[in-house]
Amino acid sequence: HQMVLGADLKGMKIDDVIFKEVTDGRSVDPSQYCHFGWEGTGAYAFARYADAYYESACSLYEKIQQSRGQYSVIDSLGITMCFCYRHFVELYLKFIYVKYACKTEEEYKDFLKIGHNLVELWNAAKPTLKAMKDRVGTTVNLNIVEHYIREINHFDDQSMSMRYPINKELKQMHPNTRLDLLNLHDRMHELHYALEGLVYDYANQITISYPIKEMEDFKDAYRTMAHIS
């Protein structure tokens, strides 16, 4: 081990660049770089990052399945898998709010001040989701989705407990815990399917509510134009 470590250290230089950007003038295998920063600042950016963390969690679970008996490996992968799944949920809730509930830049900024609490993020988006459910319908049960979100938030309410072993008071984030990773994976798969189902059911639907009189005036005008033509 000491010989390998020594060889690795000899490769380090004082002027090494760690985050090296691939420019148009360099020929690099596309499989050796990732492209980010082009997503913009709207709902799509949150959706893309949410998908990235979900896929990463799924990849970690596949690695866990391949590591049967290697408990030190599974423990490490389990910690990071928990974080990726939890962060996926946070990002997806932010995507839903920005996509369907947010109307102004000020609302956007105020919403982001909520931070990491999943229940508060859900509560911000819930009225719009419920109104859309009443108007266009969906097979997704919002009460069950909320139950899942509350369970995740109870386990880690500020997205910190799987990133650090202790808090600022030097207390453990969690007591001695043996977490069922198969159950976690299956439940998160269900939540992912449900959240995507909401977006699919609400896609291209009108999200703005108009007064009844305005709608009736519009229909009267439409009938008049149809009769004239």
PASEBA-1860 file (N, C-alpha, C; in nm, 3 decimals):
! residues 229
1> HQMVLGAD> 0.084/-0.121/0.000/0.000/0.000/0.000/0.087/0.125/0.000 ~ 0.194/0.124/0.077/0.282/0.240/0.084/0.349/0.266/-0.050 ~ 0.383/0.157/-0.123/0.448/0.175/-0.253/0.352/0.238/-0.353 ~ 0.227/0.194/-0.355/0.129/0.250/-0.447/0.100/0.395/-0.412 ~ 0.086/0.424/-0.284/0.061/0.560/-0.239/0.174/0.653/-0.281 ~ 0.297/0.607/-0.264/0.411/0.688/-0.303/0.411/0.718/-0.451 ~ 0.377/0.618/-0.531/0.372/0.639/-0.676/0.263/0.739/-0.713 ~ 0.148/0.731/-0.645/0.039/0.824/-0.673/0.078/0.967/-0.638
9> LKGMKIDD> 0.147/0.986/-0.525/0.185/1.119/-0.482/0.285/1.183/-0.578 ~ 0.368/1.104/-0.642/0.468/1.158/-0.734/0.402/1.220/-0.857 ~ 0.276/1.180/-0.885/0.207/1.234/-1.001/0.143/1.369/-0.975 ~ 0.138/1.413/-0.848/0.076/1.540/-0.814/0.171/1.656/-0.839 ~ 0.119/1.766/-0.900/0.201/1.883/-0.929/0.134/2.007/-0.873 ~ 0.212/2.108/-0.842/0.162/2.231/-0.780/0.069/2.308/-0.872 ~ 0.082/2.288/-1.003/0.000/2.363/-1.098/-0.108/2.275/-1.163 ~ -0.138/2.163/-1.101/-0.243/2.075/-1.155/-0.378/2.146/-1.161
17> VIFKEVTD> -0.451/2.122/-1.268/-0.589/2.171/-1.281/-0.682/2.055/-1.249 ~ -0.771/2.075/-1.153/-0.859/1.966/-1.112/-0.988/1.965/-1.193 ~ -1.054/2.080/-1.204/-1.177/2.089/-1.282/-1.140/2.147/-1.419 ~ -1.108/2.058/-1.511/-1.059/2.100/-1.643/-1.175/2.100/-1.742 ~ -1.201/2.216/-1.801/-1.311/2.226/-1.897/-1.266/2.180/-2.035 ~ -1.356/2.110/-2.103/-1.329/2.064/-2.239/-1.372/2.174/-2.334 ~ -1.278/2.230/-2.405/-1.308/2.337/-2.501/-1.321/2.278/-2.641 ~ -1.375/2.360/-2.731/-1.397/2.312/-2.868/-1.267/2.271/-2.936
25> GRSVDPSQ> -1.156/2.329/-2.892/-1.030/2.300/-2.957/-0.965/2.170/-2.912 ~ -1.022/2.103/-2.810/-0.964/1.978/-2.761/-1.050/1.861/-2.803 ~ -0.986/1.757/-2.850/-1.055/1.636/-2.890/-1.058/1.540/-2.773 ~ -1.176/1.517/-2.717/-1.192/1.431/-2.600/-1.306/1.333/-2.626 ~ -1.286/1.210/-2.586/-1.391/1.109/-2.596/-1.516/1.159/-2.522 ~ -1.632/1.166/-2.589/-1.754/1.216/-2.523/-1.792/1.141/-2.396 ~ -1.746/1.017/-2.383/-1.777/0.940/-2.263/-1.694/0.982/-2.143 ~ -1.599/1.076/-2.165/-1.509/1.116/-2.058/-1.538/1.257/-2.004
33> YCHFGWEG> -1.650/1.318/-2.044/-1.684/1.447/-1.985/-1.836/1.458/-1.970 ~ -1.877/1.544/-1.878/-2.019/1.573/-1.861/-2.044/1.719/-1.894 ~ -2.164/1.746/-1.941/-2.199/1.880/-1.987/-2.308/1.936/-1.897 ~ -2.283/2.048/-1.832/-2.383/2.110/-1.747/-2.369/2.261/-1.754 ~ -2.469/2.332/-1.702/-2.467/2.477/-1.705/-2.545/2.535/-1.821 ~ -2.603/2.447/-1.905/-2.680/2.493/-2.021/-2.831/2.485/-1.994 ~ -2.869/2.440/-1.874/-3.009/2.408/-1.848/-3.097/2.530/-1.822 ~ -3.037/2.647/-1.800/-3.114/2.765/-1.770/-3.146/2.776/-1.622
41> TGAYAFAR> -3.242/2.861/-1.586/-3.273/2.888/-1.446/-3.418/2.856/-1.411 ~ -3.490/2.793/-1.502/-3.630/2.764/-1.480/-3.656/2.623/-1.433 ~ -3.780/2.577/-1.455/-3.824/2.447/-1.406/-3.741/2.333/-1.465 ~ -3.704/2.344/-1.593/-3.632/2.235/-1.657/-3.501/2.204/-1.586 ~ -3.433/2.306/-1.538/-3.306/2.284/-1.469/-3.325/2.196/-1.347 ~ -3.432/2.221/-1.268/-3.459/2.138/-1.152/-3.495/1.996/-1.193 ~ -3.571/1.982/-1.301/-3.610/1.849/-1.348/-3.488/1.768/-1.388 ~ -3.396/1.831/-1.459/-3.277/1.759/-1.506/-3.189/1.716/-1.389
49> YADAYYES> -3.170/1.804/-1.293/-3.088/1.769/-1.177/-3.157/1.662/-1.092 ~ -3.289/1.671/-1.080/-3.363/1.569/-1.006/-3.344/1.432/-1.070 ~ -3.356/1.425/-1.202/-3.335/1.299/-1.273/-3.193/1.247/-1.253 ~ -3.096/1.339/-1.251/-2.957/1.300/-1.234/-2.935/1.232/-1.099 ~ -2.992/1.289/-0.993/-2.974/1.229/-0.860/-3.052/1.099/-0.847 ~ -3.169/1.092/-0.911/-3.246/0.966/-0.907/-3.169/0.854/-0.976 ~ -3.118/0.882/-1.095/-3.042/0.780/-1.168/-2.916/0.740/-1.093 ~ -2.853/0.836/-1.025/-2.734/0.804/-0.946/-2.769/0.711/-0.831
57> ACSLYEKI> -2.882/0.738/-0.765/-2.926/0.650/-0.656/-2.953/0.509/-0.707 ~ -3.017/0.500/-0.822/-3.045/0.368/-0.881/-2.916/0.294/-0.915 ~ -2.818/0.366/-0.966/-2.688/0.305/-0.998/-2.619/0.254/-0.872 ~ -2.629/0.332/-0.764/-2.571/0.288/-0.637/-2.641/0.162/-0.587 ~ -2.772/0.155/-0.604/-2.845/0.036/-0.561/-2.802/-0.086/-0.641 ~ -2.780/-0.070/-0.771/-2.731/-0.181/-0.852/-2.596/-0.229/-0.802 ~ -2.509/-0.135/-0.766/-2.378/-0.171/-0.711/-2.393/-0.243/-0.578 ~ -2.489/-0.201/-0.496/-2.516/-0.268/-0.369/-2.557/-0.412/-0.393
65> QQSRGQYS> -2.642/-0.432/-0.493/-2.687/-0.568/-0.525/-2.571/-0.657/-0.570 ~ -2.472/-0.596/-0.629/-2.354/-0.671/-0.675/-2.251/-0.693/-0.564 ~ -2.273/-0.634/-0.448/-2.173/-0.637/-0.340/-2.218/-0.720/-0.222 ~ -2.294/-0.823/-0.246/-2.346/-0.907/-0.139/-2.231/-0.963/-0.054 ~ -2.242/-0.944/0.076/-2.139/-0.994/0.166/-2.029/-0.895/0.196 ~ -2.016/-0.792/0.112/-1.913/-0.690/0.134/-1.976/-0.574/0.212 ~ -1.991/-0.595/0.342/-2.071/-0.504/0.422/-2.012/-0.364/0.432 ~ -1.881/-0.354/0.432/-1.821/-0.220/0.439/-1.852/-0.141/0.313
73> VIDSLGIT> -1.859/-0.211/0.198/-1.894/-0.145/0.072/-2.041/-0.104/0.074 ~ -2.127/-0.196/0.117/-2.271/-0.171/0.119/-2.304/-0.055/0.213 ~ -2.240/-0.051/0.329/-2.266/0.059/0.424/-2.236/0.194/0.361 ~ -2.123/0.203/0.293/-2.084/0.330/0.231/-2.179/0.369/0.118 ~ -2.213/0.271/0.035/-2.304/0.300/-0.076/-2.443/0.334/-0.025 ~ -2.485/0.270/0.084/-2.617/0.297/0.140/-2.632/0.440/0.187 ~ -2.528/0.492/0.251/-2.531/0.631/0.298/-2.551/0.728/0.182 ~ -2.472/0.709/0.077/-2.480/0.800/-0.037/-2.608/0.778/-0.117
81> MCFCYRHF> -2.658/0.654/-0.122/-2.783/0.627/-0.191/-2.898/0.701/-0.123 ~ -2.900/0.700/0.010/-3.002/0.772/0.086/-3.001/0.920/0.050 ~ -2.884/0.978/0.047/-2.874/1.121/0.016/-2.924/1.149/-0.126 ~ -2.883/1.067/-0.223/-2.924/1.091/-0.362/-3.074/1.082/-0.379 ~ -3.135/0.981/-0.316/-3.280/0.968/-0.325/-3.350/1.088/-0.261 ~ -3.302/1.127/-0.145/-3.364/1.239/-0.074/-3.350/1.369/-0.154 ~ -3.232/1.388/-0.213/-3.209/1.512/-0.289/-3.291/1.512/-0.418 ~ -3.311/1.396/-0.477/-3.399/1.386/-0.593/-3.539/1.439/-0.560
89> VELYLKFI> -3.592/1.398/-0.444/-3.726/1.441/-0.404/-3.731/1.593/-0.387 ~ -3.630/1.648/-0.321/-3.626/1.792/-0.300/-3.624/1.867/-0.434 ~ -3.540/1.824/-0.525/-3.529/1.891/-0.654/-3.658/1.876/-0.735 ~ -3.722/1.759/-0.725/-3.843/1.738/-0.804/-3.958/1.822/-0.751 ~ -3.967/1.839/-0.619/-4.070/1.926/-0.563/-4.048/2.071/-0.607 ~ -3.923/2.111/-0.613/-3.892/2.247/-0.660/-3.928/2.262/-0.808 ~ -3.903/2.158/-0.885/-3.941/2.159/-1.026/-4.092/2.175/-1.041 ~ -4.169/2.098/-0.964/-4.315/2.104/-0.973/-4.366/2.244/-0.937
97> YVKYACKT> -4.312/2.302/-0.830/-4.358/2.435/-0.791/-4.327/2.538/-0.900 ~ -4.204/2.538/-0.949/-4.165/2.637/-1.049/-4.245/2.616/-1.178 ~ -4.271/2.491/-1.211/-4.343/2.459/-1.336/-4.490/2.499/-1.328 ~ -4.556/2.472/-1.216/-4.701/2.484/-1.213/-4.755/2.592/-1.118 ~ -4.681/2.628/-1.014/-4.735/2.718/-0.913/-4.678/2.859/-0.919 ~ -4.554/2.872/-0.960/-4.486/3.002/-0.955/-4.534/3.093/-1.068 ~ -4.567/3.217/-1.033/-4.617/3.312/-1.132/-4.521/3.430/-1.155 ~ -4.442/3.466/-1.055/-4.355/3.582/-1.068/-4.214/3.548/-1.019
105> EEEYKDFL> -4.121/3.635/-1.054/-3.983/3.617/-1.009/-3.972/3.630/-0.858 ~ -4.051/3.719/-0.800/-4.049/3.737/-0.655/-4.099/3.610/-0.585 ~ -4.204/3.549/-0.638/-4.253/3.423/-0.582/-4.144/3.316/-0.591 ~ -4.072/3.314/-0.700/-3.963/3.219/-0.722/-3.857/3.236/-0.613 ~ -3.816/3.360/-0.591/-3.711/3.388/-0.492/-3.758/3.353/-0.351 ~ -3.883/3.389/-0.319/-3.936/3.358/-0.185/-3.946/3.208/-0.164 ~ -3.985/3.136/-0.267/-3.996/2.991/-0.258/-3.861/2.926/-0.228 ~ -3.757/2.974/-0.294/-3.625/2.915/-0.274/-3.573/2.938/-0.132
113> KIGHNLVE> -3.627/3.040/-0.063/-3.586/3.065/0.074/-3.633/2.955/0.169 ~ -3.728/2.873/0.126/-3.774/2.761/0.209/-3.659/2.669/0.243 ~ -3.569/2.652/0.148/-3.452/2.568/0.173/-3.478/2.422/0.144 ~ -3.449/2.335/0.242/-3.447/2.191/0.218/-3.566/2.115/0.276 ~ -3.650/2.179/0.355/-3.757/2.107/0.422/-3.861/2.059/0.321 ~ -3.877/1.928/0.309/-3.963/1.871/0.206/-4.110/1.900/0.231 ~ -4.153/1.899/0.356/-4.293/1.925/0.386/-4.331/2.068/0.348 ~ -4.244/2.163/0.377/-4.272/2.301/0.341/-4.273/2.320/0.189
121> LWNAAKPT> -4.183/2.249/0.120/-4.182/2.256/-0.027/-4.311/2.197/-0.083 ~ -4.353/2.085/-0.027/-4.477/2.021/-0.070/-4.597/2.112/-0.043 ~ -4.600/2.173/0.075/-4.712/2.260/0.110/-4.722/2.380/0.017 ~ -4.608/2.426/-0.035/-4.610/2.539/-0.128/-4.673/2.500/-0.262 ~ -4.647/2.378/-0.305/-4.698/2.332/-0.435/-4.835/2.267/-0.426 ~ -4.873/2.218/-0.309/-4.994/2.138/-0.293/-5.122/2.207/-0.338 ~ -5.148/2.334/-0.302/-5.274/2.397/-0.345/-5.291/2.396/-0.497 ~ -5.183/2.424/-0.570/-5.191/2.423/-0.716/-5.213/2.281/-0.767
129> LKAMKDRV> -5.144/2.184/-0.710/-5.160/2.045/-0.753/-5.303/1.997/-0.727 ~ -5.358/2.035/-0.613/-5.495/1.993/-0.581/-5.595/2.059/-0.675 ~ -5.575/2.188/-0.703/-5.666/2.257/-0.795/-5.660/2.194/-0.934 ~ -5.541/2.157/-0.978/-5.527/2.094/-1.109/-5.588/1.954/-1.109 ~ -5.575/1.882/-0.998/-5.636/1.750/-0.987/-5.787/1.761/-0.997 ~ -5.844/1.861/-0.930/-5.989/1.879/-0.934/-6.036/1.917/-1.075 ~ -5.950/1.986/-1.150/-5.989/2.034/-1.282/-5.965/1.930/-1.392 ~ -5.849/1.869/-1.395/-5.816/1.779/-1.506/-5.806/1.633/-1.465
137> GTTVNLNI> -5.797/1.607/-1.335/-5.792/1.469/-1.289/-5.655/1.406/-1.300 ~ -5.630/1.305/-1.218/-5.508/1.226/-1.222/-5.531/1.099/-1.141 ~ -5.462/0.993/-1.178/-5.475/0.869/-1.103/-5.386/0.868/-0.980 ~ -5.300/0.968/-0.966/-5.206/0.974/-0.854/-5.279/1.024/-0.729 ~ -5.262/0.952/-0.618/-5.323/0.988/-0.491/-5.232/1.088/-0.419 ~ -5.275/1.214/-0.410/-5.192/1.317/-0.349/-5.169/1.292/-0.201 ~ -5.265/1.229/-0.134/-5.249/1.200/0.009/-5.136/1.099/0.033 ~ -5.126/1.000/-0.056/-5.019/0.901/-0.041/-4.884/0.964/-0.073
145> VEHYIREI> -4.880/1.047/-0.177/-4.755/1.118/-0.209/-4.711/1.202/-0.090 ~ -4.806/1.272/-0.028/-4.772/1.354/0.089/-4.721/1.268/0.204 ~ -4.780/1.150/0.223/-4.733/1.059/0.329/-4.588/1.020/0.304 ~ -4.555/0.986/0.181/-4.416/0.950/0.149/-4.322/1.066/0.178 ~ -4.362/1.186/0.136/-4.277/1.303/0.155/-4.256/1.331/0.304 ~ -4.361/1.317/0.383/-4.348/1.339/0.527/-4.257/1.233/0.590 ~ -4.263/1.111/0.544/-4.176/1.005/0.596/-4.029/1.038/0.568 ~ -4.001/1.080/0.447/-3.863/1.114/0.409/-3.815/1.233/0.490
153> NHFDDQSM> -3.901/1.333/0.505/-3.864/1.453/0.580/-3.840/1.421/0.727 ~ -3.916/1.327/0.782/-3.897/1.286/0.921/-3.760/1.222/0.940 ~ -3.717/1.146/0.842/-3.586/1.080/0.849/-3.473/1.182/0.836 ~ -3.493/1.283/0.752/-3.388/1.383/0.726/-3.457/1.513/0.683 ~ -3.482/1.603/0.779/-3.564/1.719/0.748/-3.488/1.834/0.684 ~ -3.356/1.833/0.688/-3.280/1.943/0.630/-3.170/1.898/0.534 ~ -3.181/1.775/0.487/-3.084/1.722/0.390/-2.941/1.722/0.444 ~ -2.927/1.697/0.572/-2.796/1.698/0.636/-2.757/1.565/0.698
161> SMRYPINK> -2.855/1.485/0.738/-2.824/1.370/0.823/-2.753/1.257/0.750 ~ -2.755/1.255/0.617/-2.679/1.154/0.544/-2.555/1.215/0.479 ~ -2.531/1.343/0.508/-2.409/1.408/0.460/-2.303/1.418/0.569 ~ -2.347/1.419/0.694/-2.256/1.432/0.807/-2.290/1.330/0.914 ~ -2.190/1.280/0.985/-2.218/1.184/1.093/-2.272/1.249/1.219 ~ -2.238/1.379/1.242/-2.280/1.448/1.364/-2.332/1.586/1.328 ~ -2.404/1.649/1.424/-2.449/1.787/1.404/-2.355/1.883/1.475 ~ -2.390/2.011/1.478/-2.301/2.111/1.537/-2.291/2.102/1.688
169> ELKQMHPN> -2.386/2.028/1.748/-2.380/2.003/1.894/-2.305/1.875/1.926 ~ -2.238/1.819/1.824/-2.158/1.697/1.836/-2.243/1.574/1.870 ~ -2.370/1.578/1.833/-2.457/1.463/1.853/-2.473/1.387/1.722 ~ -2.486/1.255/1.731/-2.501/1.174/1.611/-2.628/1.212/1.537 ~ -2.619/1.212/1.406/-2.736/1.241/1.324/-2.842/1.131/1.339 ~ -2.796/1.008/1.350/-2.887/0.894/1.366/-2.832/0.800/1.472 ~ -2.919/0.732/1.544/-2.872/0.625/1.633/-2.826/0.506/1.549 ~ -2.775/0.405/1.614/-2.733/0.284/1.544/-2.851/0.229/1.464
177> TRLDLLNL> -2.839/0.227/1.332/-2.952/0.196/1.244/-2.913/0.092/1.141 ~ -3.003/-0.004/1.118/-2.985/-0.102/1.010/-3.099/-0.078/0.911 ~ -3.070/-0.006/0.805/-3.172/0.040/0.713/-3.195/-0.062/0.602 ~ -3.320/-0.094/0.575/-3.358/-0.187/0.469/-3.346/-0.114/0.335 ~ -3.240/-0.140/0.261/-3.214/-0.068/0.137/-3.306/-0.114/0.024 ~ -3.347/-0.241/0.026/-3.441/-0.288/-0.075/-3.574/-0.216/-0.061 ~ -3.623/-0.205/0.062/-3.749/-0.133/0.086/-3.737/0.013/0.044 ~ -3.624/0.076/0.079/-3.603/0.216/0.042/-3.607/0.232/-0.110
185> HDRMHELH> -3.536/0.145/-0.179/-3.531/0.151/-0.325/-3.671/0.136/-0.385 ~ -3.747/0.039/-0.337/-3.881/0.015/-0.392/-3.975/0.131/-0.366 ~ -3.971/0.186/-0.243/-4.060/0.297/-0.211/-4.023/0.423/-0.293 ~ -3.894/0.447/-0.310/-3.853/0.564/-0.386/-3.886/0.548/-0.534 ~ -3.881/0.424/-0.582/-3.922/0.398/-0.720/-4.071/0.432/-0.737 ~ -4.152/0.395/-0.638/-4.295/0.427/-0.642/-4.318/0.577/-0.639 ~ -4.244/0.648/-0.553/-4.260/0.793/-0.544/-4.217/0.859/-0.674 ~ -4.109/0.813/-0.731/-4.062/0.867/-0.859/-4.170/0.848/-0.966
193> YALEGLVY> -4.228/0.731/-0.970/-4.334/0.701/-1.068/-4.455/0.791/-1.045 ~ -4.491/0.814/-0.917/-4.606/0.897/-0.885/-4.582/1.043/-0.924 ~ -4.465/1.096/-0.891/-4.435/1.235/-0.924/-4.431/1.256/-1.076 ~ -4.371/1.162/-1.146/-4.369/1.172/-1.292/-4.512/1.161/-1.348 ~ -4.595/1.079/-1.280/-4.733/1.065/-1.323/-4.810/1.195/-1.311 ~ -4.785/1.270/-1.202/-4.848/1.400/-1.186/-4.811/1.494/-1.300 ~ -4.683/1.498/-1.330/-4.636/1.587/-1.436/-4.694/1.545/-1.570 ~ -4.700/1.415/-1.596/-4.756/1.365/-1.722/-4.904/1.402/-1.733
201> DYANQITI> -4.980/1.381/-1.624/-5.124/1.410/-1.626/-5.154/1.558/-1.640 ~ -5.066/1.642/-1.586/-5.090/1.786/-1.588/-5.024/1.855/-1.707 ~ -4.945/1.782/-1.784/-4.871/1.843/-1.894/-4.967/1.907/-1.994 ~ -4.932/2.028/-2.035/-5.006/2.102/-2.137/-5.147/2.141/-2.094 ~ -5.175/2.130/-1.962/-5.304/2.174/-1.913/-5.298/2.323/-1.879 ~ -5.412/2.389/-1.884/-5.418/2.530/-1.846/-5.404/2.541/-1.695 ~ -5.306/2.616/-1.649/-5.282/2.626/-1.506/-5.336/2.757/-1.447 ~ -5.394/2.842/-1.531/-5.446/2.969/-1.483/-5.598/2.960/-1.472
209> SYPIKEME> -5.654/3.001/-1.360/-5.797/3.000/-1.340/-5.855/3.135/-1.380 ~ -5.959/3.133/-1.462/-6.025/3.255/-1.505/-6.162/3.266/-1.440 ~ -6.210/3.388/-1.413/-6.345/3.406/-1.359/-6.449/3.346/-1.452 ~ -6.558/3.296/-1.394/-6.662/3.231/-1.474/-6.717/3.326/-1.580 ~ -6.739/3.454/-1.544/-6.794/3.549/-1.640/-6.703/3.564/-1.761 ~ -6.571/3.569/-1.738/-6.477/3.581/-1.850/-6.486/3.460/-1.941 ~ -6.500/3.342/-1.883/-6.511/3.220/-1.962/-6.641/3.220/-2.043 ~ -6.750/3.266/-1.982/-6.877/3.270/-2.053/-6.872/3.372/-2.167
217> DFKDAYRT> -6.810/3.487/-2.143/-6.794/3.589/-2.248/-6.713/3.533/-2.364 ~ -6.608/3.458/-2.332/-6.525/3.398/-2.437/-6.605/3.300/-2.520 ~ -6.685/3.216/-2.452/-6.765/3.117/-2.525/-6.871/3.184/-2.612 ~ -6.931/3.291/-2.560/-7.030/3.363/-2.640/-6.966/3.422/-2.765 ~ -6.846/3.482/-2.747/-6.775/3.539/-2.861/-6.738/3.431/-2.962 ~ -6.700/3.315/-2.913/-6.663/3.203/-3.001/-6.784/3.156/-3.082 ~ -6.898/3.143/-3.013/-7.019/3.100/-3.083/-7.059/3.200/-3.190 ~ -7.046/3.329/-3.159/-7.080/3.435/-3.255/-6.991/3.425/-3.379
225> MAHIS> -6.858/3.410/-3.358/-6.766/3.401/-3.469/-6.793/3.274/-3.552 ~ -6.826/3.166/-3.484/-6.854/3.041/-3.555/-6.979/3.055/-3.641 ~ -7.080/3.128/-3.591/-7.204/3.148/-3.664/-7.181/3.234/-3.785 ~ -7.097/3.339/-3.770/-7.068/3.430/-3.881/-6.996/3.358/-3.992 ~ -6.899/3.272/-3.952/-6.820/3.202/-4.055/-6.903/3.096/-4.124
END
